[in-house]
Amino acid sequence: MRFITLNSEKIVSDKFDMETIVVNLFTGSYYSLKGSAIHIFNCLEFSSHTTSTLKNYFVDLTEEQALQIDSLIEQMLSENLLLEQTQSPLIGQENIEKVNYQEISFEVFNDMQELILLDPIHEVDAKGWPHENKEG
């Protein structure tokens, strides 16, 4: 059985009202997820799933919509946003509500690759960035 999980060591994401932006820190590409792609990403955020369990989180899914979910998973795997595992350390299905399917939108952007790779995304504290390391 094939389990899918987020490649959390290589990506960061931010959620907005109707869109989730994901950045691959190793390639510099970033991605726009809309529609049911957001729900799938949210499901994967905390646990591994099979494609079958992901499809179960949608109400009255048609065969065409199921194929679109398969296609999204394959695209996200090829972009190294997801990882494939043969075993699942955790499968969380309990608290995920079923939703109506919305057209999936998955867009890839490479226009800022050089900038993202040159100056990676990082957390900034109250001192700001950059700041001199006064240790040693």
Secondary structure, DSSP 8 states (H G I E B T S, - for coil): --EEEE-TTTEEEEE-SS-EEEEETTT--EEEEETHHHHHHHHHTTSBB-HHHHHTTEET--HHHHHHHHHHHHHHHHTTSEEEESS-S-B--TT---EE----EEEEE-TTHHHHHHS------TT-SS------
